[in-house]
Amino acid sequence: MKKPEILSPAGDFEKMKYAIAYGADAVYMAGQSFGMRAAAANFSADELRTGIAYAHAHGVKCYITVNIIPSNDDLAALPDYLALLQDCGADAIIAADVSVVSLAKKYAPKVPLHISTQTSILNYEAANFWADQGAERIVLARELSLPEIAEIRAKTPKTLEIEAFVHGAMCISYSGRCLISQYMTGRDANHGACAQPCRWKYSLVEEKRPGEYFPVVEDDRGTYLYNSKDLCMIEHIPELVQAGVDSFKIEGRNKTAYYAAGITSAYRRAVDAYCANPDGFVLPRDIHEEIGKVSHRNYYTGFYFGSEENGQYYEDSQYIRDWEVTGLLAEVKDNGEAVFTLKNRFYPGDTLELIQPGKEPYVFTVDQVTDDEGNALEVVHHPEMRFHLKFPFTVEPFAILRHERKN
């Protein structure tokens, strides 16, 4: 059995390093132009070189998103950028528009082509068309069911890889092709600047009663009519593999390094557990719990099992944040101490969790915490301050401390 690839988001170099540490086989990222996540920090030309070299040194591939729908004004700078990606050693270019595909063949002919989900590949004829154009991989439309994916796999060349989203935010618009943001705010979603008006609360205003807002209510469910739940397929690894998905894509380039670490780790461990015992696979409980400890909206399984499950959440558009990061590892001392930088306040006596690459969370009660001078602290509360904790083992690089939020 071919083990599916875990493909993680890398919104910047820090997030890339955490995704790699926690088990990504590949990351997807963007330069500072031509990508669909303009709000992410992304990578300068020098950072692309550094980031790709870092990933390759750790055996991880880098796919670069060049997935905007370009206007005439965008085309002049594309050839040099595509040539840069080839020179940097990019492992693939993710393209959504035929102009980018055409230019990539000319200016980055050695870089494999992946066809973006924004092309809405919904059937095997579309997949075969892109294969004939030289694509090595297609990123399927999010609107497909598992039986439809299986049929596409059966009727396309085995050399054509299939990538599909398995986790993260969903979009009310078809395959993410949305004009609402541009119409309402002037921010173009197809150039990566979506204002996410689908997450807003809407009311009705009657023409002759300006300033009077009438709630849009469908039964008692609320007014967030366009607000989608988050996709989560962690419990359905076998079904995805059996349908023929080669690469499991995690959404989230705008999210935190902790998100990249936690969700990558969960899918890494789930896939490894399945491949080790496909006939008797049961998702370990702590992996199931892990995805709830990272910021998320209500979960559902998207379109994979048909459209019966309601993907909209009408009450609000807020994230569920029951857990928060306490500290990120700064260094490990020879005496067994681990030094962290503070992200959220805690006290001695609090229960924390330490998460590390490839391991189950370690739960402990804080006995004593000290500063750099060895002074015992009664509260750890200054942002970015360094603090020391002792553990009965050597803490791994990229370890993260977290705790459950108190109401």
C-alpha positions, 0 to 999 in steps of 0.5 A, spaced: 500 500 500 502 506 498 502 511 504 498 517 503 502 524 503 501 529 509 501 536 506 501 541 511 500 549 510 506 553 511 504 560 511 511 563 513 518 560 515 516 558 522 510 555 521 514 551 515 519 548 521 513 546 525 509 542 520 516 539 518 517 537 525 511 534 526 511 530 520 509 533 514 511 529 508 510 536 504 508 543 505 505 548 500 507 555 501 507 562 497 512 567 495 509 574 496 505 575 489 501 570 485 498 566 491 491 565 494 493 567 501 495 574 501 494 575 509 499 570 510 506 572 511 509 568 505 516 568 503 520 573 500 525 570 494 531 569 499 526 566 504 524 561 498 531 559 497 532 558 505 525 555 506 526 550 500 533 548 502 531 547 509 525 542 507 529 538 502 535 537 508 529 534 512 526 530 506 520 534 505 517 537 498 515 544 497 509 546 493 509 553 491 502 556 490 501 560 484 494 560 484 491 567 483 487 568 477 491 573 473 489 579 470 493 583 464 497 587 469 500 580 473 503 577 467 509 581 466 512 579 472 510 572 472 516 569 467 521 572 472 518 569 478 516 562 475 524 562 473 526 563 480 521 558 483 525 553 478 532 556 480 530 555 488 528 548 487 521 548 488 518 541 487 511 543 484 508 549 482 500 549 484 496 553 478 489 555 477 489 558 470 491 556 463 496 562 463 500 560 469 500 553 466 502 556 459 508 560 462 510 555 467 511 550 461 516 555 458 519 559 464 520 553 469 519 547 465 523 542 470 518 544 475 512 539 476 505 542 475 499 541 480 493 543 478 489 547 483 482 546 486 480 552 483 479 549 477 474 545 479 476 538 477 469 534 478 470 528 473 475 524 470 475 527 463 477 534 466 482 530 470 485 527 463 485 533 460 490 536 465 494 530 465 494 531 457 497 538 459 503 535 463 500 535 470 503 530 475 497 532 480 490 534 480 487 537 487 480 535 486 474 540 487 472 540 494 465 538 492 466 531 490 464 525 494 468 519 495 465 514 490 466 520 485 473 520 487 474 513 486 471 513 479 476 519 477 482 514 480 479 508 476 479 512 469 485 516 470 492 514 469 495 511 475 501 516 474 497 522 475 497 523 483 490 525 486 490 530 492 484 532 496 483 537 502 482 533 508 482 538 514 480 545 515 476 551 513 471 551 508 468 556 503 461 557 501 463 559 494 464 553 489 471 551 489 473 557 493 471 561 487 468 567 490 466 574 488 462 577 494 468 580 497 470 584 491 463 586 490 462 588 497 469 591 499 474 591 493 478 586 496 479 580 490 479 573 493 481 571 486 488 575 488 488 572 495 485 578 499 478 575 501 475 579 506 471 573 508 464 576 508 461 569 508 463 569 516 459 576 517 452 576 520 447 579 516 440 583 517 435 585 512 434 593 512 427 595 509 428 601 504 423 606 507 426 604 514 433 606 514 437 604 520 432 599 522 435 592 522 431 586 522 434 579 523 435 574 518 432 568 522 431 561 519 427 557 525 431 559 531 438 557 528 441 565 527 443 569 522 450 566 519 447 564 513 453 563 509 458 561 515 461 554 513 463 549 518 470 546 518 472 540 514 475 534 518 476 527 516 481 524 521 476 518 522 476 516 515 483 515 513 481 508 510 475 511 506 480 516 503 485 511 502 481 506 498 478 512 494 485 513 491 487 519 494 495 520 494 495 526 498 492 529 504 491 536 504 491 540 510 488 547 510 491 553 514 496 558 511 493 563 515 493 559 522 498 559 527 504 554 528 501 551 533 495 549 528 500 547 523 504 542 529 497 540 532 493 538 526 499 535 522 501 531 528 494 528 528 494 526 521 501 523 521 500 519 527 493 517 524 496 515 517 501 511 520 497 507 525 492 505 519 498 503 514 501 499 520 494 495 521 489 497 515 485 491 517 484 493 524 485 500 524 482 504 530 483 511 531 487 512 537 483 516 542 488 521 544 489 523 536 481 524 536 482 529 542 488 532 539 484 536 533 479 539 538 485 542 542 487 546 536 482 552 534 477 550 529 470 551 528 464 546 528 467 540 524 463 536 519 465 531 513 464 536 507 461 533 501 465 526 502 459 522 504 454 526 500 450 533 501 446 530 507 450 533 512 449 540 514 455 544 513 452 551 515 453 553 522 448 559 523 449 561 530 455 565 530 462 564 526 467 564 532 472 559 533 472 554 538 478 555 542 478 551 549 485 550 549 491 555 548 498 555 547 502 556 554 509 556 551 514 555 545 521 551 547 527 556 546 532 551 549 534 545 552 539 545 558 544 540 560 541 539 567 534 536 564 531 543 564 527 546 558 526 553 557 520 556 554 518 563 551 511 565 554 505 565 550 499 565 555 499 566 563 499 560 568 501 559 575 505 553 579 499 548 580 496 548 574 495 542 569 499 543 562 500 538 556 507 538 553 506 536 546 512 533 542 513 531 535 511 524 534 509 523 541 503 522 545 501 529 549 505 529 556 500 531 562 503 534 568 502 539 574 507 544 574 511 543 581 516 549 580 517 554 575 523 559 575 526 564 571 533 565 568 536 567 574 533 561 578 528 565 582 522 561 583 516 564 580 509 565 583 506 567 576 508 567 569 505 572 566 510 577 562 509 576 554 515 572 551 518 572 558 523 565 558 521 560 564 524 554 566 521 547 567 524 540 569 522 534 566 524 526 567 526 526 560 529 530 555 524 535 551 524 534 544 526 540 539 519 544 537 516 542 543 509 546 545 506 547 552 499 548 552 493 548 557 485 548 557 482 555 558 479 557 564 472 559 564 
